[in-house]
């Protein structure tokens, strides 16, 4: 695995680099040797944050963890990514069993990861427990933010009056708003 480690408001010391590579190196059993792991360490208002992004074919595995100690954040992010990978594996296995002709081993994953007989964690199974349907009215992103606030939600799906595409506005941790626009590749 190829680690790309950078720091924001923090010097990436050899000790931190070793800790990241050792802890996240445990993930090598899942990935091919050429897989890139992008790690950003940062300090904001005394909070130690690590962001890990692993681009895999057709998807991204990502986690961001914050604590008062960078080494604790590194431990937390590794646990979260490992849990995400187990869920992703269950999804791949289910897809391959349902569609025998589909490829169940995306390029970034080792064949053993997808085909291993580890017992899938039942509590990690993704279950959709509710489906909502609603009419989407064309509106501007600013109006969608107001509607989201009125509903007391953290996000709001709407049809953008400027682009005629389905967009999502969401409330960010710092209280500002974000806009998600589709990009088809």
N, C-alpha and C positions, 0 to 999 in steps of 0.2 A: 504494500500500500504506500502511496505517496502522500506524505503529510505536507500541507501548505499552512504554516502557522504564522499568524501576524498578531500584533498587539495595538490597541488603541488606549492611550493614556497609561500604558504599562510597558515596561521593558520585558521582553520574552527572554528570561534567564535560561541558562542551560538546565537548571533544575525543573523549571516549568515545562520546558520543551520535553525533557525526559519523562516527566509525569504524564504529559498528554500522550506521547508516543507509547508509553508502557500501558496506560489504561485503555486507550482507544486501539492499541495494537491487538488487544483481545478480540477485536472485531475481524481480524484478518481471516479467521476461519470461515467467515461469510463471503468475503470478497476476493476477486482475482487480484494478483499482485499489482496490476497497473491502475487499480481504482484510486482516485484522488479523494483525500479527506481534507476539506477546507476548514480550518479552525481559526477563530478570531477570539482573542482574549481581550477583555476591556475592564476598566474600572470607571464607575460612574457613581458619584456621591458615596464613596466608600463601599459600594456593592461590587463584588467580583463576579463578572459575567463571562461565560464561555458560550460561543455559538459554533455549532458543528453542522456542516452541510456536506452531504455525500451524494453527488449526482450519479444516479443509476439509470440504465436505459429506460426511458419513458417515465421517469419519476425522480423525486428527490427525497432523500431521507434527511431530516433536519431536526435539530433540537437546540434549545437555548435554555440555559440554566443559570440562576443567579443565587448567590449566598454571600455570607460575610467572609468566606475563605475560598480562594481560588481552587485549592486542592479538593475541597468539598464539592464545588461546582463541577469539577472534572469528573469526580465519582458519580454525581447525579446525572450528568449528561450521558455517560456511558451506559448507565442502567436504563435510561429512557430510550436510547437508540436501540439497545438490545431488545427491549420490549416491542418497539416498532418493527424491528426485523422479524420477530416471531409472528406478529400479526400479518406482516407482508407475506411471509412464507406460507401461512395458513391460506391466505388469499390465492397465492400461486398454485398451491396444491389443489385447492377446491376448483380453481379454473381448469387445471390440467385434467382433473378427473371428470369434469363436466364436458370438456371439449378435448378429446384425445388428440386431435390434430394440432392443437395450439402449442406453441413453444412455452414450456414452463420454466426455462432457465435463461433469464435475461443476461446479456453479456457480462455485466458487472459482478454477478454472483457466481460462486463456485457451484459446480454441479452437485457436490455432496450436500451443500446447504439446502437446496431445493428438494433433493431426493431422500434426505435422511429420514429416519423413522422416529425421530424424537416425538414424544407425545405432545400434541398441540395443547397449549394451555387453554382450558375451557373458559377461564375468566377473561382471557384476552380476545375472545371471539367478538367480532363486530356484529352488532345486532341493531337494526333499525327498528325502533319501537313505536314510531309515530310518523305519519305522512301528512303534510299540510298542503292544501291547494288554495291558491288565492289569485285574484285577478291582478295583473300587472298593468299599471297605468303609466304612460310616458310622463316623465318628470325630469327636472334638472337635478344634478347631484346635490346641490345645496338644499333643494326642497326635500330630497330623500333623507338628508341628515336631520332636517327638522321633523319629518315624519317618524324617523327612527327614535328620536328623543321623546316625541309624544307617546310612542308605544312603550318606551322604557326598555328597548332592546339594545343589544350590542352590535347588531348588524341589520341591514335592510336590503332586500333584493328589489330592483326596479328596472324599468325600461328607460334607458337614457334618451331623453327627448332630442338631444343633439346628434346622437349616433345611431339610434334605433336598435341598440344592442342591449342585452341584459347585463347589468352592472350590479355591484354590491358596494355599499358604503359601510364602514365599520368604525367603531370607537376604539382609538388606540389607548395604550396604557397611560400615556401622558395627557389624555383628555382631548387631544386633537382628533381629526377624522382622517380616514383613509378611503381610497376609491380603488376597487378592483375592476379592471376592464379585461374582456377576453382577448386573447392573442392566439390565433389559430396557426399552427405550424404544419 
